[in-house]
Amino acid sequence: MADFKLLLVEDDKQDLQTCTDCVEDFEKDKGCSIELIECRNVDEAFEQLDNTFDGAIIDLKLADEGDEGNQVLSRIEESHFRIPVAILTGTPDAADSVYANIGVFKKGDPGAGYADLLDNFWGIHNTGLTRIMGGRGIIEDTLNKVYLKNLLPKNNIKKWVTYGEADAPRTEKALLRYALNHLLQLLDNDSERCFPEEMYLHPPLIEDTIRTGSIVKEKSTEQRFVVMNPACDLVIREKGECNTDRILFVEIDSQTSLFPNHPANELSNSQKKELEKAYKNNKWTYYHWLPRTEFFEGGFLNFRKLSTLSSLEFNKRFDKPDIQISPSFVKDMVARFSTYYARQGQPDIDFEHFINPQKVQTGNTQ
């Protein structure tokens, strides 16, 4: 079985040969095996298309009309095939770039050769994305197991049929949760460290709804805040309103405001240790670290900078949430927030009565 499966939709014989040569050179250079599927027209592409490709290079002009490649792109999108796609054409202006998720490239331009595109696809392949999300991936394999072993057996599906008869839409959502719970089970015992991007959902699939852990930006200052209401507060009621009259949110302090001597390679050893403690949330009880990524500057949630607004005031002041802290990380954030505001303390007890009772009786506590 090949390491990599590539679809090439191209009708020019010279370009076909050039791609074949590049694939052979790439295999030798990387020590890998590539299965190249060549299609010279739209019909051949439709016959070959499925969700098992690790990449696709599509020419736009395959016949007289000149935009046939867009038909292939539409088929990929309509069929929900999760394939990294690049358009390589001499007429890029006619390309439907919405579905070309890798990009639209003009033949002959720097960085638009077959070798360049192979490098691009191979980098994506090395992340495991196509193995996870593709038709041969972990998700598909696990869902098949859930479908065959957990749902379809007669004793299991019978109860779900009963639920469906009573409330079909609710049952469908429940089945989705049920399937996702089985997927999450794959990671229950995973003790490896996470990458910063795993902490966020960006952009959130439900963009217009605020949730616990929604990161919002103030319109006038672009200052970032995080919504801290309990999840039950933010449930939308029948009239389209939240289950609370106040939105609770906390300000994010920038890392540079707390550690002004940055970047990290300019810090002293003691400062680096302090920064490490802060990253591990062991430095302050009222701060919670949010790591920086390409799409988010990060910082520290400051639980002392706590505010509330009505829903109307909140929507006027803030943009729609464009980043959501993922559920597995929200739990720790909420736990730290709750611990900070739940701390009570108690009066100090005169422990000398228990340690040196004789001295206390004689009045000599020196």
C-alpha positions in Angstrom: 0.0 0.0 0.0 1.3 3.4 -1.0 2.3 6.0 1.7 0.5 8.7 -0.2 -2.3 8.8 -2.8 -2.4 11.7 -5.2 -5.1 12.6 -7.7 -4.0 14.5 -10.9 -6.7 15.9 -13.1 -4.8 17.2 -16.2 -5.3 16.7 -20.0 -1.9 18.0 -21.2 0.5 15.2 -22.0 3.6 17.2 -21.2 2.3 18.3 -17.8 1.3 14.7 -17.1 4.8 13.5 -17.8 6.3 16.3 -15.8 4.2 15.4 -12.8 5.1 11.7 -13.2 8.8 12.6 -13.2 8.4 14.8 -10.1 6.6 12.0 -8.3 9.4 9.6 -9.1 12.1 12.0 -7.9 10.1 12.8 -4.8 9.8 9.1 -3.9 13.5 8.7 -4.2 14.2 11.8 -2.1 11.7 11.0 0.7 12.0 7.2 0.6 8.2 7.0 0.2 5.7 5.4 -2.1 3.2 7.6 -4.0 0.2 6.2 -5.9 -0.5 8.7 -8.7 -4.0 8.5 -10.2 -4.2 10.4 -13.5 -7.5 11.7 -15.0 -7.6 13.4 -18.3 -11.2 14.7 -18.2 -14.1 15.4 -15.8 -15.8 12.0 -16.3 -12.6 10.1 -15.4 -12.2 12.3 -12.3 -15.7 11.5 -11.3 -15.1 7.8 -11.6 -11.9 7.9 -9.4 -13.0 10.4 -6.8 -13.5 9.2 -3.2 -12.3 10.1 0.3 -9.0 8.2 0.2 -6.8 10.7 -1.5 -4.1 12.6 0.4 -4.0 15.4 -2.2 -5.4 16.5 -5.5 -3.9 18.7 -8.3 -6.6 19.9 -10.7 -6.2 21.8 -14.0 -9.0 24.2 -14.8 -9.2 23.8 -18.6 -10.0 20.2 -19.5 -12.3 20.9 -22.6 -13.6 23.7 -24.7 -15.5 25.6 -21.9 -12.3 26.2 -20.0 -13.5 25.8 -16.4 -14.1 22.1 -16.2 -11.9 21.8 -13.2 -14.5 23.7 -11.2 -16.9 20.8 -11.8 -14.4 18.5 -10.1 -14.1 20.9 -7.2 -17.9 21.0 -6.9 -18.1 17.2 -6.8 -15.5 17.1 -4.1 -17.4 19.7 -2.0 -20.8 18.1 -2.6 -19.6 14.7 -1.7 -17.9 15.9 1.5 -14.6 14.4 0.4 -11.9 15.7 2.8 -9.0 16.1 0.4 -6.4 18.9 0.3 -6.9 20.5 -3.2 -4.7 22.7 -5.3 -5.7 24.2 -8.7 -2.8 24.4 -11.1 -3.9 26.2 -14.3 -2.9 28.7 -16.9 -6.2 30.7 -16.3 -6.4 31.1 -12.5 -8.9 34.0 -12.7 -11.7 31.6 -13.6 -11.0 29.2 -10.7 -13.6 28.7 -8.0 -11.1 29.4 -5.2 -13.5 28.7 -2.4 -13.1 25.0 -2.7 -9.3 25.0 -3.5 -8.2 24.8 0.1 -4.5 24.7 -0.7 -4.6 27.5 -3.2 -4.9 28.5 -6.9 -1.5 28.4 -8.7 -0.7 29.6 -12.2 1.5 27.3 -14.3 5.0 28.6 -14.6 4.9 30.9 -11.6 7.6 30.5 -8.9 6.5 28.1 -6.2 3.8 26.6 -8.5 5.6 23.6 -9.8 4.6 20.0 -9.2 7.6 19.6 -6.8 6.4 22.6 -4.8 2.9 21.2 -4.5 4.2 17.7 -3.6 6.1 19.3 -0.7 3.0 21.1 0.4 0.9 18.0 0.4 3.6 15.9 2.1 3.8 18.4 4.9 0.1 18.1 5.5 0.3 14.3 5.2 2.9 14.3 8.0 0.5 16.0 10.4 -1.7 12.9 10.1 -4.7 15.0 9.0 -5.7 12.9 6.0 -5.2 9.7 8.0 -7.5 11.0 10.7 -10.1 12.7 8.6 -9.9 10.8 5.3 -11.9 7.7 4.3 -9.1 5.5 5.5 -8.7 7.4 8.7 -9.1 6.8 12.5 -12.4 8.6 12.7 -14.0 6.7 9.9 -12.7 3.4 11.3 -14.0 4.2 14.8 -17.4 5.4 13.5 -17.7 2.1 11.6 -17.1 0.2 14.8 -19.6 2.2 16.7 -22.1 1.8 13.9 -21.7 -2.0 13.7 -21.0 -2.9 17.3 -22.8 -0.3 19.4 -25.8 0.9 17.4 -26.9 -1.7 14.8 -27.2 -4.8 17.0 -30.9 -5.5 17.6 -30.8 -5.2 21.3 -29.2 -1.7 21.1 -31.0 -0.1 18.1 -34.4 -1.1 19.5 -34.2 1.4 22.3 -33.0 4.2 20.0 -36.0 3.5 17.7 -38.3 4.0 20.6 -36.6 7.3 21.4 -36.9 8.3 17.7 -40.6 7.6 17.6 -41.1 10.0 20.5 -38.7 12.8 19.4 -36.8 12.3 16.2 -34.7 15.6 16.3 -33.7 15.0 19.9 -32.7 11.4 19.2 -30.5 12.4 16.3 -28.6 14.8 18.6 -28.3 12.2 21.2 -26.9 9.7 18.7 -24.3 12.3 17.6 -23.2 12.8 21.3 -23.1 9.0 21.7 -20.9 8.6 18.7 -18.6 11.5 19.7 -18.2 10.0 23.2 -16.8 6.8 21.6 -14.4 8.9 19.6 -13.2 10.8 22.7 -12.6 7.5 24.4 -9.6 7.1 22.1 -7.9 9.8 23.9 -8.9 9.1 27.5 -5.6 7.5 28.5 -3.4 9.8 26.3 -0.8 11.4 28.7 1.2 13.2 26.0 1.6 16.9 26.2 -0.8 19.0 24.1 0.1 21.6 21.5 -1.1 25.1 22.1 -3.6 25.0 19.2 -5.5 22.1 20.9 -6.7 24.5 23.6 -8.9 26.4 21.2 -11.7 26.0 18.6 -10.9 28.4 15.9 -13.1 29.5 14.4 -15.9 28.0 16.5 -18.5 26.1 14.4 -21.3 27.9 16.3 -20.1 31.5 15.7 -23.1 33.5 16.9 -23.5 31.8 20.3 -21.5 32.6 23.4 -20.5 29.8 25.6 -18.4 29.3 28.7 -14.8 29.9 27.5 -15.8 32.1 24.5 -13.0 34.6 23.8 -14.4 37.9 22.6 -12.8 41.2 21.5 -13.9 44.6 22.6 -14.9 46.6 19.6 -13.4 50.0 20.7 -10.0 48.7 22.1 -9.6 45.1 20.7 -8.9 44.0 24.3 -9.7 40.3 24.8 -12.0 38.9 27.4 -13.3 35.4 28.3 -16.9 34.6 29.1 -17.1 32.8 32.5 -20.9 32.1 33.1 -21.8 28.6 34.0 -22.9 26.6 31.0 -26.5 26.5 32.2 -26.6 30.3 32.2 -26.0 30.5 28.5 -28.6 28.0 27.4 -30.9 29.7 24.8 -34.5 29.7 25.7 -37.5 29.5 23.4 -37.6 33.3 22.8 -33.9 33.2 21.7 -32.6 34.7 24.9 -30.0 33.4 27.3 -31.0 31.8 30.6 -29.5 34.7 32.5 -29.8 38.5 32.5 -26.1 39.1 32.9 -23.0 38.0 31.0 -20.0 37.4 33.2 -16.6 38.0 31.7 -12.9 38.3 32.7 -10.2 40.4 31.2 -7.0 38.8 29.6 -3.8 40.5 30.7 -1.0 40.4 28.2 2.1 38.4 29.0 4.4 41.4 28.3 2.5 43.4 31.1 3.6 40.7 33.6 6.9 39.7 32.1 8.2 42.9 30.3 11.6 41.5 29.5 10.8 39.4 26.5 11.5 37.4 24.3 12.3 34.4 26.6 16.0 34.2 25.5 16.6 37.6 27.1 15.3 36.5 30.5 17.6 35.5 33.4 17.4 32.0 34.7 15.3 33.1 37.7 12.9 34.9 35.4 12.6 31.9 33.2 11.7 29.8 36.3 9.1 32.3 37.3 7.7 32.2 33.7 7.6 28.4 33.9 5.7 28.6 37.1 3.2 31.0 35.5 2.7 28.7 32.5 2.0 25.8 34.9 -0.5 28.1 36.8 1.6 27.8 40.0 2.6 31.4 40.3 -0.7 33.2 41.1 -4.0 32.0 42.3 -5.9 34.7 40.3 -4.2 34.2 36.9 -4.8 31.4 34.4 -2.5 31.1 31.4 -3.8 31.0 27.8 -1.0 30.1 25.4 -0.2 32.1 22.3 -0.9 30.7 18.8 -0.8 32.1 15.3 -4.4 33.2 15.5 -4.4 34.3 19.2 -1.9 36.5 21.1 -2.6 34.6 24.4 -2.0 36.0 27.9 -3.3 35.5 31.4 -6.9 35.5 32.5 -7.0 37.9 35.5 -9.8 36.7 37.8 -9.6 40.0 39.7 -10.8 41.9 36.6 -14.3 40.6 36.6 -17.3 42.3 35.1 -20.9 41.7 34.0 -23.2 43.3 31.4 -26.7 42.7 30.2 -26.9 40.6 26.9 -27.8 43.8 25.0 -24.9 45.8 26.4 -22.5 42.8 25.9 -23.4 42.5 22.2 -23.0 46.2 21.6 -19.5 46.2 23.3 -18.0 43.0 21.9 -17.6 41.3 18.5 -19.0 37.8 18.0 -16.7 35.2 19.6 -14.0 34.1 17.0 -12.2 31.7 19.4 -13.6 29.2 21.9 -11.6 27.5 24.6 -12.1 23.8 24.0 -14.3 21.9 26.5 -11.4 19.8 28.0 -9.5 23.0 28.9 -12.6 24.9 30.0 -13.0 22.6 33.0 -9.6 23.4 34.5 -10.2 27.2 33.9 -13.5 27.1 35.6 -12.1 25.0 38.5 -9.3 27.6 39.1 -11.8 30.5 38.8 -14.1 28.8 41.3 -11.3 28.0 43.7 -10.1 31.6 43.7 -13.5 33.0 44.6 -14.4 30.2 47.0 -11.4 30.6 49.2 -12.5 31.6 52.7 -9.7 31.4 55.2 -10.2 31.4 58.9 -9.0 33.4 62.0 -5.6 32.3 63.3 -5.7 30.0 66.3 -3.4 30.7 69.2 -1.4 27.5 68.7 1.0 28.3 71.6 -1.7 26.9 73.9 -1.0 23.5 72.3 2.7 23.7 71.7 3.9 25.3 75.0 1.0 25.1 77.5 3.3 25.6 80.5 4.7 28.8 79.1 1.3 30.1 78.4 0.2 29.4 82.0 3.1 31.3 83.5 2.8 34.1 81.0 6.2 33.5 79.6 5.9 33.0 75.9 9.4 34.3 75.1 
